[in-house]
Amino acid sequence: MSSLRITGGRRLFGEIRVQGAKNSALPILAASILSGGETVITNCPELSDVHAALDILRTLGCRAEFEGDTVTVDSSSMTGFEIPDALMRRMRSSVIFLGAILARCGQVTLSMPGGCELGPRPIDLHLAAMERLGASVARQGGNLICRAPKLKGARVDLSFPSVGATENAMLAAAGAQGVTLITNAAREPEILDLGEYLKALGVRVSGAGTSTVTVEGGRFRPFVRHRVIPDRIAAATYISAAAAAGGNIVLRGVEPEHLTAVADVFREMGVGLTCRPDALLVSAGGPLRPPRTVTTRPYPGFPTDAQPTLMAACLGCEGASVFVETIFENRYRHVPELARMGADIRVDGRVAIVRGGRPLHGAVVEAPDLRGGAALAVAALAAEGTSEILETGHILRGYEHITENLTALGAQVWEETERKDERWSTKGEGKGVPAARSSM
Ligand code: UD1
């Protein structure tokens, strides 16, 4: 798929199952190399980022297979400790292999993860954690070379609760001798999930999901089976979609506890959220109210990954909504694209003010990044006429079956497999069914 067309104005009704969490699956795939045995991961979403992780595993000499929602990794044949630059660039979270390869092989060579999609994404905290555990870090050309013939447990004090740095510290600590204490650790549910995987592997982990995590390496079990937690960001996206378009939807397979901060904001806006065993009922019918200032923070605060899609839903609020983005510097790249659809949003540094209640109209827009792309889809569902979202590769990094899911909820969504030379005009919007593959 290279573009997505959405004709807005239809309320959403129906039921979908929310995918497994991308941000859990990726570090667990990296962790699968620790034991030199076999790992079976279920509820794994089929995403381009997951395929990138599987390609890294294969490059390292592992066997990695994906069938249905199950990935099997056999790392007994792993020989490599280098991640080629092209693979590092395919996915920013490839850096999560750093701690795992170091723990397994005593050395690792990789390049800086590419680009600056959301602003600078340094890895200084990751490297400092590796050094605390006894690794040396050298830069050669564009490469980073970390070596630690023997990792030793240590105290790792993170100056910011970075998700990736916490995960890398846990992965390296799992292969270290002695106890590692990580303070100011990230508390995201995905960290707890990685901790559960490591425990199943035979590593002693306590405190994962709190700000103090201890890890003590031990003998690894040769076989682990693990089910990935539900994707709270995908769930937040579908809640945003229902809020924007209106309707009643049921999200199966979610973990409401992980959505507390998100649910609080939507309830303030007037969206009904009811928890049932294994399902979340979302109902959005009446007018939306602007929420109090939404400030993104590390978990359990409001997630930065849910900010763009919530912003798109807030375009339907009567009045002004205020956002403060504190995690990433460049996380308002969807704003100029939303403006093409008629949105009135002012950005000043980390603050964005959304003046909602203006009618949105279909437009040709470009997904600037993963969650920004999802925000465009949410806005398109509420807009009059048809929108075409280009650069949908970004969206496919994080959303499994997004076209099918939205279609199942009654939205009018089509995938275009080839980009046309001439950009599609919005003149005849809403008329005619696009010629390319339809998933309706
Ligand atoms: C993870 C998530 C991403 C989410 C983010 C914040 C994955 C694969 N990705 O990304 O979806 O948006 O958490 O919840 O799980 N920082 C440093 N130095 C470092 C590391 C981070 O300064 O060494 C800064 C970053 O620039 C950023 C902040 O810390 O400002 C948060 O980054 P971090 O929590 O590390 O995010 P990621 O792990 O990259």
Residues whose N, C-alpha, C, O or C-beta is under 5 A from the ligand:
A	BS01	UD1	N23 S93 P120 R121 P122 I123 D124 L125 H126 F160 P161 S162 V163 G164 A165 T304 D305 I327 F328
